[in-house]
């Protein structure tokens, strides 16, 4: 898949996953990787930036499988941002899909 496609949608994927439940970084990487091929290194800078911008808070939680894990929790500001992004995504994909429908000849 085109790298630019992935970069553009990764933020939305992270926000959507955190809207449902708090998750730690590697869990987010695994969940996204189930659907889209991404590198682990692309998620952590995004998590740091979005936390700094106030869209997430973090907390440590004990793990039965090693050291404590840093969990990310969506804030109300983050939730509002997510809903704005979702609307932009719907408008964007609707427009792209319409252009594809008009431009690609079915065989």
C-alpha positions, 0 to 999 in steps of 0.5 A: 500500500502507498506509504502516504496513504498509511501516514494519512490514516494512521492518526485516525486509526489510533484515535478510533481504537482508543475511543473504544478502550484504553490501550498500550502502544504495542497493543495499538501497533498489533491491532492496526497491523492486523488490518494495515501493514505498518512499522512499529516505529511509526506509531510511537512518535504519533502517540507522543505528539497526540499526547502533547497536543492534549488528545490523550492522557497516559497512565501506568498499569501493572502487567503480568507479563513483565514491566508496567505498561503505559496506557493511552486514554482518549481525552474529551478534546481527543474525542472531539478531534476524532469526531471532526476527523471522522467527518473529514474522512467520510467527506474525503472518501465519498469524494474519492469514491465518486471520482473512481466511479466516474473515472474507472471503466468497469470491465 
